[in-house]
Amino acid sequence: MKPKWKWLPPWNMPSDPVKAVSWFLHWFLRVLVRYFFVLIVAAAVYETYLNGIVGLFGILLVGLVVWAILAGVLLVLNFTSSISNVYSEISRLSQNPFGSFGDASSPYSKEENVVEGSIITDLGEERKKRRQEM
């Protein structure tokens, strides 16, 4: 069984540099929202050490407000990216509704993990060649 919770979001950076920058910012925002409580706790401990209990509530309040803002930005970003993905999929399917199932660039293609430069042969063609040689 695989654990459902992972320490970091998956690292699936695209090869296009322009998309990679926006992807990295989105990935970093997810990590920041996930682990921002560590910064809040560290600041609260430090403020309590310096000023006693007086500064603790201010740090907690400011930290939680900043975290809520970051979480809201992440929520909006996730929503808009999912809308964008749905729109691009609909436009791709409207251009070629049934032809994409056998296409090599399709997500439904048979050859998912093809390394560039590797030789892919059709087994049926290889059998025909061997039968002709015999």
Backbone torsions as a table, in degrees:
resi	resn	phi	psi	omega
1	MET	NA	136.4	176.3
2	LYS	-90.9	139.7	175.6
3	PRO	-70.1	142.8	-179.0
4	LYS	-74.8	-32.7	-177.4
5	TRP	-97.5	132.6	177.4
6	LYS	-118.6	156.3	-178.4
7	TRP	-66.1	-41.7	-179.8
8	LEU	-126.2	151.3	174.3
9	PRO	-63.1	157.2	-178.3
10	PRO	-62.6	144.3	-178.3
11	TRP	-98.1	91.9	-180.0
12	ASN	-121.8	59.8	-176.0
13	MET	-70.5	131.9	177.1
14	PRO	-71.8	159.0	-177.5
15	SER	-81.2	-20.0	177.8
16	ASP	-71.1	124.4	-175.8
17	PRO	-61.5	-35.8	-178.9
18	VAL	-68.8	-44.3	177.9
19	LYS	-69.1	-30.6	-178.5
20	ALA	-66.2	-36.1	179.7
21	VAL	-65.5	-48.7	179.9
22	SER	-66.9	-36.6	177.4
23	TRP	-63.0	-43.5	-179.0
24	PHE	-65.2	-40.7	178.5
25	LEU	-62.6	-40.0	177.2
26	HIS	-65.6	-42.6	178.3
27	TRP	-62.9	-44.7	-179.7
28	PHE	-64.7	-37.4	177.8
29	LEU	-65.0	-39.1	176.8
30	ARG	-63.5	-42.2	178.5
31	VAL	-65.8	-41.6	-179.0
32	LEU	-63.7	-43.0	179.0
33	VAL	-66.9	-37.4	-178.0
34	ARG	-67.8	-37.6	-174.3
35	TYR	-113.4	16.8	-178.8
36	PHE	-68.3	-23.5	179.7
37	PHE	-63.0	-27.0	178.0
38	VAL	-64.6	-42.0	177.3
39	LEU	-65.3	-38.7	-180.0
40	ILE	-64.7	-44.6	-179.7
41	VAL	-65.3	-42.2	179.2
42	ALA	-64.1	-41.8	178.4
43	ALA	-66.8	-37.1	178.9
44	ALA	-66.3	-41.9	178.0
45	VAL	-64.1	-44.0	-179.5
46	TYR	-64.3	-43.5	-179.5
47	GLU	-67.3	-36.8	176.9
48	THR	-66.2	-37.1	177.7
49	TYR	-65.5	-41.2	-178.1
50	LEU	-76.5	-51.1	-170.2
51	ASN	-114.5	4.7	-177.2
52	GLY	78.7	-155.9	-174.4
53	ILE	-73.8	-14.7	-176.0
54	VAL	-62.1	-47.1	-176.4
55	GLY	-80.7	-9.8	-176.4
56	LEU	-63.5	-45.2	-176.8
57	PHE	-68.8	-34.5	177.0
58	GLY	-65.6	-43.8	179.4
59	ILE	-65.1	-43.3	179.4
60	LEU	-63.3	-41.9	-179.4
61	LEU	-65.5	-48.9	179.5
62	VAL	-63.7	-42.8	179.9
63	GLY	-62.2	-42.5	179.2
64	LEU	-69.0	-35.5	177.3
65	VAL	-66.3	-44.0	178.4
66	VAL	-64.0	-41.6	178.1
67	TRP	-63.3	-40.6	178.8
68	ALA	-63.9	-38.0	177.7
69	ILE	-65.2	-46.0	178.5
70	LEU	-62.5	-41.0	178.1
71	ALA	-65.2	-37.8	176.8
72	GLY	-65.5	-41.3	176.9
73	VAL	-62.8	-41.8	178.1
74	LEU	-64.5	-39.5	178.3
75	LEU	-63.0	-45.0	178.1
76	VAL	-64.3	-42.2	179.6
77	LEU	-63.8	-42.6	177.3
78	ASN	-63.5	-41.1	-179.8
79	PHE	-65.2	-45.8	-178.8
80	THR	-68.7	-34.6	178.4
81	SER	-70.5	-34.8	176.8
82	SER	-69.3	-37.0	175.1
83	ILE	-62.9	-42.1	179.1
84	SER	-63.9	-40.7	178.2
85	ASN	-65.3	-41.0	178.6
86	VAL	-65.2	-43.1	179.6
87	TYR	-62.9	-43.5	179.4
88	SER	-67.0	-35.7	177.8
89	GLU	-68.2	-40.2	178.1
90	ILE	-65.5	-42.3	179.6
91	SER	-67.3	-35.8	177.5
92	ARG	-66.4	-42.0	179.7
93	LEU	-71.7	-30.0	178.9
94	SER	-72.2	-26.7	177.9
95	GLN	-76.8	-38.8	-176.8
96	ASN	-145.2	83.7	-170.3
97	PRO	-68.3	-38.5	-175.7
98	PHE	-114.1	-12.1	-176.3
99	GLY	-78.7	-11.7	-175.3
100	SER	-82.2	-10.9	-176.0
101	PHE	-71.5	-30.2	179.1
102	GLY	-101.7	-1.1	-177.6
103	ASP	-73.7	146.5	-179.1
104	ALA	-70.3	-26.8	-179.9
105	SER	-86.7	-1.2	-178.4
106	SER	-75.0	147.7	174.7
107	PRO	-69.7	-10.7	180.0
108	TYR	-98.6	10.0	-177.8
109	SER	-71.3	158.5	-176.0
110	LYS	-78.2	-32.0	-174.7
111	GLU	-97.5	90.1	-175.9
112	GLU	-86.1	-42.3	-173.9
113	ASN	-109.4	66.3	-179.1
114	VAL	-96.8	124.3	178.4
115	VAL	-85.6	134.4	-178.4
116	GLU	-62.7	132.3	180.0
117	GLY	95.0	-9.0	178.9
118	SER	-81.3	155.0	-178.2
119	ILE	-96.2	123.6	178.3
120	ILE	-112.8	123.4	-179.4
121	THR	-118.3	150.4	176.1
122	ASP	-85.6	128.2	-176.8
123	LEU	-65.6	-34.7	178.3
124	GLY	-63.2	-42.5	178.4
125	GLU	-65.9	-38.8	178.7
126	GLU	-64.5	-39.8	178.3
127	ARG	-65.1	-40.4	178.7
128	LYS	-63.0	-41.4	178.8
129	LYS	-63.5	-41.7	-179.9
130	ARG	-66.9	-38.0	178.5
131	ARG	-67.1	-36.3	179.1
132	GLN	-69.8	-33.2	179.3
133	GLU	-70.8	-29.9	-178.6
134	MET	-76.7	NA	NA
